Amino acid sequence: MSEWLYEAGIGENRAALIEGGEIVEAYIEPDDGGLSLGTVAEARLIERPGAARAARIAFADGSEALLDAIPTGLSEGRSLRVEIVREAIPEAGRPKAPRARIAAEGATIAPGPDLLARIAATGIAVRHGHPHQPDDLEAAGWSELLEEAASGEIGFSGGQLRMSVTPAMTLFDIDGTPPLEPLAIAGARAAAHAIRRFGIGGSTGVDFPTLPDKSARNRVVEAFDAAMPQPFERTAINGFGFLHVVRRRPRASLPEWLALAPDAAELRALLRRIEREGPTDPTDHRISLQLMAALDQRPDWLTTLHRRTGRPHLFRTV
């Protein structure tokens, strides 16, 4: 039986698709994530495209997006109605702006579907988790999933995946002990599961142990295909053991969100644990300087914690 677990948390909403007691897909929706996919809004053209570049548009709140295929003759400063077709992608030093297109004629200004609406649209049952209930999300491995997404270290039977997120692609390296074909097959399944669990889109590379036998390489990609839901495209495994996978990339992956502001992500996870504590648990918390700095930037999170728990909480640095 499959079901979505959904939590409206402090600073973020979170959802996990549970199958057989394990998380097979997971998403975090930060409260400051920007324009969502499918949003229709009014914007202003601020820069026409140069060679091989998209146009730049700005919204009323000052945020910007890239626009493809602008109408001929549209001058800078003109207003236009657009639809977001890719959300912002966080990257160190150079985040990718959202991408937009001219909205369909008659399109109504409205935000795109949020995380709850997206998972409800799958047709799979959605169960809402609340702090006073048993922590089924944690029982399914939520903390372990966050640790894997943040560290890039993902274990599987007989080996380990090492994940690296780069601006160009997400890379998986498979480590383990011989025999190499069973290791590569197990690694292929683990990589496919990780891509799905973390919502990884765009280009992904998987570096397998070198298998000189083409039939063995074919068995490895068959294992990958069986574990990876469509739609996706891939190459064959080349003679150096490299597989290139491409999936649609409508938004940032879970590892990208955690890497964008790791202290804020750690703080949100801490607030989740505190929110679930009982009335007799301490309300005086010692945290690092980095987490205190993150909390100082979002005092509304502390206000929400006080309101949800019905108790004031004091945070001090270690």
N, C-alpha and C positions, 0 to 999 in steps of 0.2 A: 504494500500500500504506500502511495506517495502522498505527501502533504507539505504545504508551505508553513513554516513557522515565521511569524512576523512580529516585530517589536518596534514600537514607537519610543525610541530611547532619547536620552539627553544628548543633544548635539547631533544625533544621527538616527535614522531609521535603518533597520536591518532585517534581512529576510534570508531564510535558508530552505532549500528544497530537501526534504528528508526522505530517503528511500532505504528500507531495511535498517533503520536506526542510524544511518550515516548521512552526512551532508554531501550532496552531489552537486549543488549549485549554491553560491552564497553571494549576497550583494549588500553593500553599505551605501546609504544615501545621506551624505553629510548635509547639514542644514545650510551650508554656504556653498553648495555645489554649482551654483549658477544656473543658466538656462537649460531646461531639460529637453530631450529629444521630442520633437513634435510641437514645440511651442510656436505659436503664430503671434507675431508682434510687429508694431510699427518701428521702423528704423530710418536712419538718415545716411545717405551715401557720403562718406568723408574722403574716400580716395579711390579713383578709378584704377583698374588694374594696369600694370605694365606687362612686359613680356613674361609669359608663363607665370603670372601671378593672379590671385583672386582679388576682387575689390574688397575694401574695408568699409564696414558699416558700423554705426554706433546707435545704441538704444538710449531711452530716456534716462536710465540710471547711470549712464556713462560707460557701461560695458560695451565691448566690441565683438564683432564676428567677421568671418571671411565669407564673401558672397561669390558664388559661381554664376556665370552666364547672365550678366546684367543686360537689361534691354538696351538696344542701340539708341544713342542719343541722350541717355539719362545723365544729367550733369551732377557734379558734386554739390551737396547741400540739399538735394531733392529727397523727399520722403518716399518710402516704399514699404510694402507689407511683405514680410518674409516668414519662412518656416525653418526652424532649426533641424538640420539633418544629421549633425554630429555634435555631441556635447564637447565642452572643453576637456582637453587631455593634459593633466599635470605633468610637467617635465622640469627637471632641475635647471633653473636659470632661463628657460625658454619654453613656457607652457604653450601648447597648441590652442589657439582660439577656437571657439565653436565655428562650425560651418553652417551656412544657410543657403537657401534657394528662394527665388521669388515664390510667394504663396500662390496657391491656386485661386482662380477668380472666385470671389464670393467667400473666401475663407474667413472665418470669424476669429477675432483676436482672443486667444485663450492659452493658458499654460499647457505644456505637454503632460502626458500621464505621469504621475509620480510612481514610486516603487510599489506601493500597495495596489494601485490600479494595474500596473504591469503584471504583477504576479496573479492578480485575480483574473486577468484576461487569458491566462494559460488554461483555464478550466479546471485546474487542480485545486482541491480544497485548501482554504487558507485558515489557519488557526492563530489567533492573536495570543501572544505571551504577555503576562503581566507579572510585576515583581513579587506579588504575594503568592504566586503559583509555583509549583515545582519547576526547576530550571531545565526544561527539556532541550533547549538550545545548547546549553552547556553539556548536557548528557550526550548529545550527538557529536560533540567535539568542537564547539565553537572556539574556545581558547586555543586549542591545538591548531585549528585552521588559521587563525590570525597569526600565530607564531610562524607557521610555515610560509604564509604570504609575506610576512615582514622579513624573515631571515633568508628565504630562498632555499632552505634545507628541507627536503621532502623525502622521507624514508618510504621504502616499499620492500616487500619480501625479497631478500637476496641482493638488495642494492640501495642506491640513493640517487635522487634527482637533485641537481644544483641549478637553481633558477636565477637568471640575471635579467633584469629589466633595463633595456637601453632605449634611446629615442628611436632607433631604427626597427628593433624587434625585441621580442622576449625570447631568451635562449634557455634551453634545458640541456644539461650535460648529464649523461648517465654513467654512474660509477658503480663498480661491484666486482665480484670475483668470478672467474670462469666456472663453468663453460659459458662462452659468450652468447650463443644463440638464445638459450633460455633467459639470460640476463637481459638481452636486447628486447625480447618479447615482453618480459615483465616490465621493463622500462618504458616500452611503447604504451602499454596499458596505463602505467602510472602517469606518463606525460599527458595522455588524452584526458584522464580524470582530472589532473591539475588544471589544464586549460579550461575545462568546463567548470570546475569548482570555483575558480578565481575570475571567471568571466573575461578571459584573455582574448582579445580580438586583434585584428591586423596581422602582421607577419610574425610567425613563430618559427624558430629553428630548434631542431632536436638533434643533438650529437650522439650517435650510437657508437658502441664498440665496432671496430672495423670487422666486417664480415665479407670475406672474399667471395663466398658462394652467393650467386645472384638468387638462387631459389630460397636460401635462408633469409636474404633481405626481403624477398617477397612475403615470406611468412611473417616477418616482423611488421610490415606495413598492413598486412591483413589483420593482425592483432590490433594495430592502431585504429584502423577503420572500424572495427567492430566495437571499439570503446568510445569513439568520438562521434557524437550526434551530428547529423547534417544540419545546416549546410556548411561545407568547408571545401577548400581545394588544397591539393598537396602535390608535391613532386614525388618521384621515386627516391629511395635512399641511394645516394651516389656511392661511388667506390670508396670515398673517404668517410662514409657513415653519417652523412648529413641529410636530414629531411626538412624540407621547407613547407610549412603549413600556412594557409591564409584563411582568415575568417573575417566576417563583417565586424567593424569596430565602431559601434554607435556611441560608446562612452568609455570612460577609463575603467581599467581592471581594478580588482581589489588590491593587488600589490602596488599599483600606481597611486591609489588613494592613500594607502598607508605610508608610502615613501614621501608623499607630498609634505606632510606635516606629522612626523612620527610621534612627537611629544603630544600633540593634540589627540592623535589616535589612541595613544596609551592612556591619556587622561579620560577619554570617553569610555574606554574599557574599564578603568578604575571606577568611574561614576556608576557604571552598570552594576558592578559588584556591590558597591556601597548601597545602592538603591534596593538591593535584594537582601540586605542585612536585616535582622530582627530588631525589635524595640530595645533589647537589652545590649546590643552591640555598641562599641565605643563610637563616639561622634567626633573624637579628636584624632586627626589623621596626619601622619608625617609623610611628606612627599619630597621629591627631589627639586632642586632649583629649576630644572627644565620644566617639570610639570607645573610648578608654581607660576612660572612665566606664562605657560599656556593657559592656566586658569585666570591669571590677571587679564589676559586678552579677551576672555569670554566670561565676565562676571554673571551673565544671564544663566549660564549653566549651573552655577552655584545656587542662584535663586530658584531655579527649577528643582534642584535636588532638595532644597529646604521644603519647598511646597509639596513635592511628591512623597517625601518621607515623614513630613509633619514634625521634623526636628531640625534645629540648627546644627550645622556641621562646621567645625573649625579645621582649617588646613594650615600646617606649619612645615617649614623646610626641615629636612633631616640635619 
